[in-house]
Amino acid sequence: METVLKKRVLDEEMRDKVKFITFIIPQFARAVKMDKQEAYLYLKKYGGLDFLFEHWWTLHTEDPFWAIRSLYEVCRDNGGLK
């Protein structure tokens, strides 16, 4: 029973993570005036995706503006658009 409960919690967490990531990438794209694919590749190239996967829990509790700003700053610090 405990194993089933842990699996359900992990499944819910994974679902929440996927929902947030699929929400925030298009929001980021809109904010920096890129299409979604360009934004994804930009985030991947400049460390934004790694940051997003590592800190999604904290980012999803913020206003999307601050999450997008954090992603922008991480990418900028790693050589992205200034």
C-alpha positions in Angstrom: 0.0 0.0 0.0 2.8 2.4 0.9 4.6 1.7 -2.4 1.4 2.5 -4.3 1.0 5.8 -2.4 4.6 6.8 -3.1 4.2 6.0 -6.8 1.0 8.1 -7.0 2.7 11.0 -5.3 5.6 10.8 -7.7 3.2 10.6 -10.7 1.4 13.7 -9.5 4.7 15.5 -9.0 5.8 14.5 -12.5 2.5 15.7 -13.9 2.8 19.0 -12.1 6.4 19.4 -13.4 5.4 18.7 -17.0 2.4 21.1 -16.8 4.6 23.9 -15.5 7.3 23.4 -18.0 4.9 23.3 -20.9 3.3 26.4 -19.6 6.4 28.5 -18.9 8.3 27.9 -22.1 5.6 29.5 -24.3 5.3 32.3 -21.8 9.1 32.8 -22.0 8.9 32.7 -25.8 6.2 35.4 -25.8 8.2 37.6 -23.4 11.4 37.5 -25.5 9.6 37.6 -28.8 10.6 34.2 -30.1 8.6 31.3 -31.3 8.3 28.3 -29.0 10.9 26.2 -30.8 13.4 29.0 -30.8 12.8 29.6 -27.1 13.2 26.0 -26.3 16.5 25.8 -28.2 17.7 29.1 -26.6 16.9 27.8 -23.1 18.6 24.6 -23.8 21.7 26.3 -25.2 22.2 28.8 -22.4 21.3 26.6 -19.4 17.7 27.8 -18.9 16.3 24.3 -19.3 18.7 22.8 -16.8 17.8 25.6 -14.3 14.1 25.0 -15.1 14.3 21.3 -14.4 16.3 21.8 -11.3 14.2 24.6 -9.8 10.8 24.1 -11.2 9.2 23.6 -7.8 10.3 27.0 -6.6 9.6 28.7 -9.9 6.1 27.4 -10.2 5.2 29.0 -6.9 6.2 32.5 -8.2 4.3 34.9 -10.4 5.2 33.8 -14.0 6.8 37.2 -14.5 9.5 36.3 -11.9 10.0 32.8 -13.3 10.5 34.2 -16.8 12.9 36.9 -15.4 14.9 34.2 -13.6 15.2 32.1 -16.8 16.2 35.2 -18.8 18.9 36.1 -16.2 20.3 32.5 -16.1 20.6 32.5 -19.9 22.1 36.0 -20.0 24.7 34.9 -17.4 25.6 31.9 -19.6 26.1 34.0 -22.8 22.6 34.5 -24.1 21.1 37.8 -25.2 22.2 40.8 -23.2 
